[in-house]
């Protein structure tokens, strides 16, 4: 394996010092179960997360692109929006998204609540407006009652709706992966190949970006440090937010938790397998050429990061009424 030293190695040392203080002396911490949640608000948010009536077509919900049966993503290169529009970017997983320092690949939303309102009003996604979403919710007596129970009065608006969705999303953490069990003291939780993969993961510099509880989601990094990344996607990353040329192709580092489930990989979904993703990231980000055996060991380690998936009863959505605006799937 050939690894170039320099800026990446220095960054690795710095981040290891900052991140390796808690628990066992490792740069990664186990995911903690949810400790504080407003159960009534989260239950309302769960209904809204699954409700396709918040889209113009009456067909697309939050769960369409962040499918909780599929690792919180949709397992296609780029998501499909209103009228079968091809989205510009791969849908990041919603699992453990509460651990991200910002939301979206380009970080344009600071909170889960901010993020929740974006797709509803995006013409390429759910293609609604916030005002129309409010009209739909207000027309449904079941929602009127539940909003009042949660918030204390009759007001229904997008601010409260996204607040509830965010509260539900805070519950979507995935503790108890085999790697977390190992971090917590069960030294039989990982086999020799998986431990070798973890050592390679640290020694080669992957840990410089994928550290902490979520193993990502804590910084922006340029895609293509040692070699240029050639993408067919028009997405420019952080530059779309800052307008700065130096932020072109800088993206929020994705979490590696449950990465076995969230294929395909990268912002453009061009890496179809973990094997391909490890090879590309090694060469482009670290200047590392992993052997077939080393790649397989890293992949084996990454598969130990799958935690307990969210488990709950699917919500029964309150029925529409004659006053509920009709969906317009073909407009």
Secondary structure, DSSP 8 states (H G I E B T S, - for coil): -----SHHHHHHHHHHHHHS-STTTSS-----------HHHHHHHHHHHH-GGGSTTS---HHHHSBTTTTTB-SSSS-B-GGG-B-SS-----TTGGG-SSBSTT--BSSHHHHHHHHHH-TTTT---HHHHHHHHHT-HHHHHHHHHHHSSS---HHHHHHHHHHHHTT------HHHHHHTT-TTSS-HHHHHHHHHHHHTTGGGTS-TTTTSSS-EEES-SSS----S----BTHHHH--GGGTTEEE----TTGGGS-SBSTT--B-SHHHHHHHHIIIII-----HHHHHHHHHHHGGG----------------TTS----TT-
